[in-house]
Each structure stands twice: as structure tokens, then as C-alpha cells.
Amino acid sequence: MVIALAGRRIDAPKSANPVFPEENIEAVRERIERLLKDRSATVLVSSAACGADLLALEAAGVLGVRRRVILPFDPLLFRETSVIDRPGNWGPVFDRVIADVEAKGDLVNLQLEPDSDSSYIQTNHVILSGSISLAAAAHCRAAAALVWDGVSRGDDDITDLFGNTARTQGLEVFEISTL
């Protein structure tokens, strides 16, 4: 199975409405690893933001699952804006994952406009369509994983949009709680 994944980033310090508290990292990591094992994942396709993405990419690496990373723009800028801007030691994890997937030809830089919602939405579309293409080429199924608190923040919730788009495309969607 090829799994497209998106989800919440670690909460900012003193977040008024926690969606992924830092103390839940290990539990979420275990849930992601269990999903990858239970679904016999062969490929994981995601971005590489702190939180859900990097936890999944680490778990996939440990399990020997192929990892394809889709970034909306330059990895160094992405690292600054979506990785090290939150609590935790995410920078070295990002660096290791990016070096590994790039060496294997599985890093995609879409070269989109930095830090616009449309760039992240387009990235999610590429994650989903890429997963479907990889699954078709391997004669297996594609599915999506949503790693989040289960509550939409409204029309501008990119994680919720990812799940809705996956369902519209006929993908089975697995949800993993960050709480």
C-alpha cells in the first residue's frame, strides 16, 4: 500500500487551543508506526514539516518503507518556516530525512511561492496524486493518513482539506489522533 500522509505540526509555545502537544510525540509516533505496519505500507508520501510529517518519515525509515518527500519550495526555507519554528529538536531530523530521500531521488521541490496557503494546498494535491500514481505503477492500493486532532478549524484548514480531497478521490482515509 502507498500511503499519502498529512497532519498537524507541533503546537506553538503556549498555544491557546492545543492540537498536537509536544508531550504526545511518542504516542503519535507509535500510532503512525502501527498504521504503516498494519497496512503493509511500501511507500510513504508526505511533506516534511515538524510534527506528523517528520514522525511518519522517521517511522517509515525505521521500517524500511520507501519515503517520497514533496516540498512546496526550497528545503532550506521550508526548514526555517515549517520545521524549526516550533518546539523540539526537529532540525536534525529534517536534515537526515532530506539527505536520505534526496540521495535516493525521492525529494521533490515544487518551487512554489513561499508560505502561501495555495502552495501548501497544491503540495497536498501533488502528495495525493503522486501516491495514486505510485500505487498504480506498483499494482497496489493507495490510501491517505490524516494525523490530527480530528477537528477542522474551518475553510482554511489545510489538513482537513487534505482528508476531504483524499475521500473525493476515492481513497480510504485513516485517522491518527494527535491528542
N, C-alpha and C positions, 0 to 999 in steps of 0.2 A: 504494500500500500504506500502511496505517496501522500504525505500529509503537508498541507499548507497551514501555516500557523501565524496567528497574530494575537496580541493581547496587551494587557496593561503594563505600563512601566512602574517601577518602584515609586511609591509616594514621595512627593517633595517633603522637605522637613516641615513639621508642624502643619501638615495637611488637615484642613477642616473636615473633609469628607474622605477618609481613607478608602482606597480601592485595592491597594497592594502594599500592605505594611511590610517593612523590612524584616520583621520577625517571622514572617510566613515564607521566607525564601526556601528553606529546606523542605517544608511540606509541599510547596508548589513544585519544586524540583522533582520530588518523589512521585507526585501525581503525573507529571509530564513523562517521566521515565516509564512509569507503569503503562501509560497510554501507548507509547512507542513500542513497548514490548508486546502488550496485549493485541495490538493491531498489526504486528509484524511489519512495522514500518521499514521501508527500504530507502526512502528519500524523505528528507525534511526540507521544506522550502519556506523561508521566512526572511524578515529583515533582521537587524542585529541591535535593537535598542536594549537599554538596561531593563531588567525585569524578565518578562515572559520570553521574549525572543532569545536572549543570551542564555537563559536557563535551559531552554529547549535545545539550542545549538550545542551547549555543553553536554547535555544528556545524550543527544544523538551521537556526538563524537565518542563518548564512552562506550556506547552500544555498537559502534561501527556502522552507523547509519550514514549514508551519503548526505551531505549538507550543501544546499544551494542558498546563497545569501543574495537578496535583492536590496540594494540601497538606492534611495532616491537621488543622491548626489555624492560628491567626493567623500571617501571614507574618513578623512581627517576632520572635515567639517561635521560630518554625521557624528563622529566620536564626541566632538565638543558639544553639540546641541541635543543629542539623544542618548548619550551613554554616561559621560562623566558629570553631567549636570544634576545628578541625583545621588543620594547617599549610597554608600557601598563602594567596593573596590572593583568597579566594572571595567575600567580602562584596560588593565592587563588581560582580562577575559576576552574583551573585544579584539585586542591586538592579536592574541593567539588564534582565535577563531578566524579572523580575516586573513591572517597569514596562511593558515592551513587551507581554507577554501580557495583562496587566490592561487596557491600553488597547484591545486587540483583543477583549476579552470572553472570553478563554481562560484565566482564572485561576479555579480552583475551590477554595474553602476549605470543607472538610467540617465544620469546627467540632467536632472530636472532642476527647476528653480528651488533654491534652498529655502527650507522652512515655510512652505506654503501648504495649507491643508490639501490643496489639489495634488501636490507632489506625493503626499502620503497616501491619498486615495488612489492615485494612479499606480503607486508602488504595490498596494494591496491587490489591484486588478492584475498586475503582472505576476504577483505571487500565485494567485489563483489560476490564471490561465497557464502559467508555466507548470504548475502542478498537474493540471489536466493533461497537458502535452507530454510531460514526462511519464505519467501513468499510461497514456495511450501507447507510447513507444515501448514501454515495458510490459504491455498487456496485463496491467493490473488496475486496481481501483485508485481513485483519488478521493480524499476526504479533507475536511478542514477542522482545525482545532482552534477554539476560542479560549484563551486563558485570561479570565477576567472575573470581576465581582458579580456579574450577571445582571447588572442594572445599567440601562442606557442613560447617557447624560443628555440625550436629545438628538436632534438632527445633525449636530456636528460631532457626534461620537464615532470616530473612525473605526474603532474596534467593533462596535455594533454594526456598522455599515459592512465591514468585512464579513461578519456572520450572515447578514441578510443577503449579501451578494453571493456568497457560497451556496446558500439554500436556493436562491433563484437559479443558480447554475446546476442545480440538481445534486450537489454534494451533500453527503452526510456530514453533520457538524457535531463534533464532540466538544463539550464544555468542561473546562477545568477551573475550579474556583481558586481565586487568589485570597480568599478570606478564610 
